[in-house]
């Protein structure tokens, strides 16, 4: 009695496994069939296409900062005037005579009393003044600006503290390139639509609508994306990616 019950259990499990497998295959086939039915019945198909192109920046923006410190404001001002003239000559020698400057910032330099002093938190002594002025150069001379950023260290030998804050590499022809690449992105969308339509026994008739997406400008080999679009300014060479969402009529 016990032996017969034990023998029937594996058989029952096998029957159930086969039944579940058959149901799964049937369900998958049903989904696939419905997909092709919808494709056959539909009159439109929507796909997305993209185009990619490597570009080089055509504008560079260099931001530098001159800093001077001295014990008195008069001495700091005199030193600042001297350093400013040296920076101006430095830029002219490198064929960048045109630059813009920001207003001079004046900062007081404090030294607090010893921490053991009861008034250390409220009493501070002015020990000097710091003058800061920003410089900016916009130029199409990419290599010249990059050399400038490296050579400004020479001014340190003259006791001039001019440092590079940022260098931005900008591509100014984004809109023109975007329009030119839209055609390639639309063609890519059409190829995708044709592949899908062919699987359902249909053909593409004509383009109904096309909508261009945001532009992604990334460092070369980067695939980063964002809903707002990317605009990399950290590298000279970049990759621009344009996407198009297209709707096609079906035959």
C-alpha positions in Angstrom: 0.0 0.0 0.0 2.8 2.4 0.9 4.9 1.4 -2.1 2.1 2.2 -4.5 1.6 5.7 -3.1 5.3 6.5 -3.2 5.5 5.4 -6.9 2.6 7.6 -7.9 4.0 10.8 -6.5 6.9 11.2 -9.1 4.4 10.5 -11.8 2.0 13.2 -10.6 4.8 15.7 -10.3 5.9 14.9 -13.9 2.4 15.4 -15.2 2.1 18.8 -13.4 5.5 20.0 -14.6 4.5 19.1 -18.2 1.2 20.9 -17.8 2.8 24.1 -16.5 5.4 24.0 -19.3 2.6 23.6 -21.9 0.7 26.5 -20.3 3.8 28.7 -20.3 4.6 28.0 -24.0 1.0 28.6 -25.0 1.0 31.9 -23.1 4.2 33.1 -24.7 2.9 32.1 -28.1 -0.3 34.0 -27.4 1.6 37.2 -26.5 3.8 36.9 -29.7 0.8 36.3 -31.9 -1.1 39.3 -30.4 2.0 41.5 -31.0 1.9 40.6 -34.7 -1.9 41.0 -34.9 -1.6 44.5 -33.4 1.2 45.3 -35.9 -0.9 44.0 -38.8 -4.0 46.0 -37.7 -2.1 49.2 -36.9 -1.6 51.9 -39.5 1.3 53.6 -37.8 4.6 52.6 -36.1 6.7 54.8 -33.8 10.4 54.4 -33.3 13.4 56.3 -32.0 16.6 56.9 -33.9 20.0 58.6 -33.1 23.0 60.0 -34.7 26.5 60.5 -33.2 29.3 62.8 -34.3 32.7 63.7 -32.9 33.3 67.4 -32.7 36.1 69.8 -31.5 35.6 72.9 -29.5 35.9 76.2 -31.3 35.9 78.6 -28.3 37.8 78.5 -25.0 37.1 80.7 -22.0 39.9 81.1 -19.5 39.2 82.4 -16.0 42.1 83.5 -13.9 42.5 85.3 -10.6 45.1 87.7 -9.3 45.6 87.8 -5.5 47.6 90.2 -3.5 48.2 90.3 0.3 49.9 93.0 2.4 49.9 94.4 6.0 48.2 97.7 5.1 45.6 98.6 2.5 47.9 101.2 0.9 50.7 98.7 0.6 48.3 96.0 -0.8 47.0 98.5 -3.3 50.5 99.5 -4.5 51.5 95.8 -4.8 48.3 95.2 -6.7 49.0 97.9 -9.2 52.5 96.5 -9.8 51.2 92.9 -10.2 48.4 94.0 -12.5 50.8 95.6 -14.9 53.0 92.5 -14.9 49.9 90.4 -15.7 48.8 92.7 -18.4 52.3 92.5 -20.1 52.3 88.7 -19.6 49.0 88.5 -21.5 50.1 90.9 -24.3 53.3 89.0 -24.9 51.1 85.9 -25.5 48.9 87.8 -27.9 45.9 88.1 -25.6 45.7 91.9 -25.1 41.9 91.9 -24.8 40.5 90.6 -21.5 37.8 91.5 -19.1 38.2 92.0 -15.4 35.8 91.7 -12.5 35.6 94.4 -9.7 38.4 94.1 -7.1 37.4 92.4 -3.9 38.9 93.6 -0.6 39.1 91.2 2.3 40.4 91.8 5.8 42.8 89.2 7.2 42.2 88.6 10.8 44.2 86.8 13.6 42.3 85.8 16.7 43.8 86.1 20.2 44.9 83.0 22.0 42.1 80.5 22.7 42.8 80.8 26.4 41.8 84.4 26.3 38.2 85.0 27.5 37.6 87.4 24.7 39.0 85.3 21.9 35.6 84.8 20.3 34.7 88.4 20.1 38.1 90.2 19.7 40.1 89.8 16.5 43.1 91.7 15.2 43.4 92.8 11.6 46.8 91.7 10.4 46.5 92.5 6.7 44.4 93.0 3.6 43.8 90.7 0.6 42.9 92.1 -2.9 41.4 89.8 -5.5 40.5 90.5 -9.1 39.3 88.0 -11.7 40.5 88.0 -15.4 38.6 86.4 -18.3 39.7 85.7 -21.8 37.4 84.3 -24.6 39.3 83.1 -27.7 39.3 80.7 -30.6 43.0 80.2 -30.0 42.6 76.9 -28.1 46.2 75.9 -28.0 47.3 79.5 -27.0 45.0 79.5 -24.0 46.0 76.1 -22.8 49.7 77.2 -23.0 48.7 80.4 -21.1 47.2 78.3 -18.3 50.5 76.4 -17.9 52.9 79.4 -18.4 51.2 81.6 -15.8 53.4 79.8 -13.2 56.3 81.9 -14.6 54.7 84.9 -12.8 55.3 83.2 -9.5 59.0 83.9 -10.0 58.1 87.6 -10.0 56.1 87.2 -6.8 52.8 87.5 -8.8 50.0 85.2 -7.7 47.9 84.7 -10.9 46.2 81.4 -10.9 43.9 79.6 -13.3 40.4 79.1 -11.9 38.7 77.4 -14.8 39.1 76.6 -18.5 35.9 76.0 -20.5 36.0 74.4 -23.9 32.8 75.4 -25.8 31.3 74.3 -29.1 29.4 77.2 -30.6 27.8 75.5 -33.6 25.5 73.2 -31.7 22.3 74.4 -33.4 23.6 74.1 -37.0 25.1 70.6 -36.2 21.9 69.5 -34.5 19.8 70.3 -37.6 22.3 68.6 -39.9 22.3 65.4 -37.7 18.5 65.3 -37.5 18.4 63.8 -41.0 20.7 60.9 -40.0 18.8 60.3 -36.8 15.5 60.1 -38.7 17.1 57.7 -41.2 18.1 55.5 -38.2 14.6 55.6 -36.9 13.3 54.5 -40.3 15.7 51.6 -40.4 14.4 50.4 -37.0 10.8 50.8 -38.1 11.4 48.8 -41.2 13.0 45.9 -39.2 10.0 45.8 -36.9 7.4 46.1 -39.8 9.1 43.4 -41.8 8.7 41.0 -38.9 4.9 41.6 -39.1 4.7 41.4 -42.8 4.2 45.1 -43.3 6.2 47.8 -45.1 6.8 51.5 -44.3 4.8 54.0 -46.4 6.0 57.4 -45.3 7.1 59.6 -42.4 4.1 61.1 -40.5 5.8 63.1 -37.7 9.3 63.5 -36.2 10.2 65.1 -33.0 13.8 65.9 -32.1 15.0 65.2 -28.5 17.5 67.0 -26.3 21.2 67.2 -27.4 23.8 65.3 -25.4 27.3 66.7 -25.7 29.7 64.5 -23.8 33.4 63.8 -23.6 34.5 61.4 -26.3 33.4 57.8 -25.5 31.0 58.9 -22.7 27.4 57.6 -22.9 26.0 59.9 -20.2 22.5 61.2 -20.8 20.1 63.5 -19.0 16.5 64.6 -19.6 17.7 68.2 -19.9 20.6 67.3 -22.2 24.3 67.5 -21.4 26.8 70.2 -22.5 30.3 69.2 -21.5 32.8 72.1 -21.3 35.7 70.2 -19.6 37.2 68.6 -22.7 38.4 69.9 -26.1 37.1 67.0 -28.1 33.5 65.9 -27.6 30.8 63.7 -28.9 27.4 65.1 -29.8 24.4 62.8 -29.9 21.0 63.8 -31.4 17.9 61.7 -31.0 14.6 61.7 -33.0 11.3 60.1 -32.2 9.5 59.4 -35.5 6.1 58.1 -36.5 5.7 56.2 -39.8 2.6 55.1 -41.8 2.4 51.5 -42.6 1.4 49.8 -45.9 
